Amino acid sequence: MANPVVHFEILGKDATALQKFYADLFGWNIDASNPMQYGMVAAGEGGIGGGVGPTMDGATNVTVYVQVDDLQAALDQAEKLGAKTVMPPMDVPGGPSIAQFADPEGNKVGLVKGM
């Protein structure tokens, strides 16, 4: 796969309750020991890692992140194909650079560089 899915994100209004739910349901070890209480989920064998955390805008959602070499170039190509940028490139403190777009049907997809 040229640009693999490398991260998932599940966001909700009560991050602690969501983290407990997914830990209990799937046996995930979720580490939320950071100031944002963003729970990191380690990749299991054959799987990808992700996060379960608080929503910043009140909207709950699930997003997959696709690894790309150039965030802006990927956003530009997505827009040419009918998508809309919903989050321009930004650097996550202590982490990778990310961006997001909504596809022509409105599904939010994340882009990541440097994971």
N, C-alpha and C positions, 0 to 999 in steps of 0.2 A: 504494500500500500504506500503510495507516494507521500501522502499526508495523513498519518494515523491519528485516530482519536486517542488522546493521552491523559485526559482528566475528565471527571464528571463533577457536577456541583448540584447539591440539593439545598435550596434556601427556603426558610420559612420564618414565621413570626416568633415562634418559640424554639430557638435553636437547641436548647438543652433537651427539650422533650423530643425533638426530631432525632437528635443524636442517640438518645436512649432507645427510641423506637427502632432505628436501624441497627443498633448494636444488639438489641434483643432479638430482632427478626433474623438477621443474617450472621450474627456472631462477629461483627466488625469491631476491631479495636480502634476507637475514635479518640484522637488526642486533640483536645480543645484548650490546651494550656498555653494560650496566647492572649494578648489584650483584646482581640476582636471575638474571642470564643469561637473561632472558625475551626471546626473539627476536621483534622486531616485523617484520611482513611488510607492506609498503606495498600499498595497493590498486592493482591494475592497471586498465587501461581496461575499464570495464564490470563490474568486480569489487569485492569488499570487502577491507579489510585484516584482518589477524589476528595471531596470535602462536603461536610454537612454544616451549615452555618446560618447565621441570621440574615434576613433580607435587609437591604439598605433602603428600599423604597416602599416597603409594605406589601409588595407583590411576591407571592410564592412562585417558585419555578424550578425546573430542572434544566440544566444546560450541559452539553458536551463540549469539550474543547479539542480542537484540531490543531496539531502542530504544523506551523508554517515557517518558512525562512524569513519572510518579510511581511509584517502585519499590515502595513499600509498598502502594499501591492495586492495582498489578498482581499482587503476591503474594497479597493478600487475595482478589482475583477468582479467581486460579488455584486457591487453596485451596477456595473455594466450589464450583469445578468439579471437585474431586477431586484436586488436586495437593497436594504437601507442600513446604514451604519447606526447602531444604537449606543456604542461606546467606542470612541476613538482609542488608538493605542495609549496605554499607560503602563508604568512600571509598578508592580506590586512590591511594597517594601520588603526587602529580604527575599524576594521571589522572582518569578519570570515577568516578562512583558506580556500583556493581554489586550484584546480588543473583542468587540462583539458586533454582530450584524443580525438583522431579521431577514430571513429568506422571503421569497415572493409570497409565501403563504402566512408569514408572520411568526414563524418559529425562530426562536433566538438560538444562535450558534456562536460559541466562543472560539477565538483564535489564540494560540499561545506560541511564544518564541522563547527559547532559553530554558526549557525544562529538562 
